[in-house]
Amino acid sequence: MKASSSDRIQKTVLLNASRPRVWRALTDSGEFGQWFRVKLENRFAPGETTTGFVTYPGYEHLNFQVLVERMDAEHYFSFRWHPYAVDPEVDYSGEPTTLVEFKLEAVSQGTRLTVTESGFDQLPEKRRSEAFRMNDGGWTTQCENIRKHVDS
């Protein structure tokens, strides 16, 4: 697992699960919510916004919102969001979003999942480095969460 440059975070995790199983964990909003720790109110669909609430302890006051860009069955899933938007007093809607991409590759041991989040350099300078730092650690945790979810 690694981070590269100040604009892009990239993590790779080998999952002991089939590509269809990993795809379902990523794109079924109920399953996604289990390992990502969010309670989603609607399904994922390209061009649609999916909303809900964070269930991670200490962050339950936060809304969760993503705009799904693409869903290429069992290969690629992407959405846009406002990274590390954790201050309930701040309206992040005027800020640029980052792009989160999930790429699945079948390998002999199961599925290689690569998660990439890019676009940090477009964020307001005052919160760019903190958003990058927090999401870098967050994606490390989420890769472990999905690994445990699909391996169980």
Beta strands, then each sheet from edge to edge (+ up, - down):
strand 1: 2-4
strand 2: 8-15
strand 3: 38-40
strand 4: 49-54
strand 5: 63-72
strand 6: 76-81
strand 7: 98-107
strand 8: 110-118
sheet 1: 1+ 2- 8+ 7- 6+ 5- 4+ 3-
end
